Amino acid sequence: MKSSKTCYGMTYIENSEIPNGNINHRIELEYYKIKKSRFKLLGKPSKKYGIEIQKREYKNNNFNVESNSVNNISRNKEKIIEIIDTLKTHKVTPIELNDVLDDLLKEQSV
């Protein structure tokens, strides 16, 4: 099985966007499309797509990285890109990915 991931965008979380926000450091969110291909002996390769979110928090001269991914969401690449755009627009973090993805998948057929 071959696996690859492609970055589909980045956004930032501002202090004003956090309830009771008293952070004074930068938070970056990156959104990735994951593609897993399995080659079949007869026929076209089977492709399934997933999503990964990476969060970087820069404090002082260090940074912390948090990530979460969900594989095998759909075979439809356009739907995955549409979901990633929604996640990015709403600045979904890695910890929120599973719950938000469950809600989005209930609303649309993937």
Protein Blocks (a to p, Z undefined) as FASTA:
>chain_A
ZZddddebdcdddfklpghiacfbdcdddddddddddddfbdcddddddddddddddehj
bccddddddehkbfclklmmmmmmmmmmnopafklmmmmmmmmmmmpcZZ
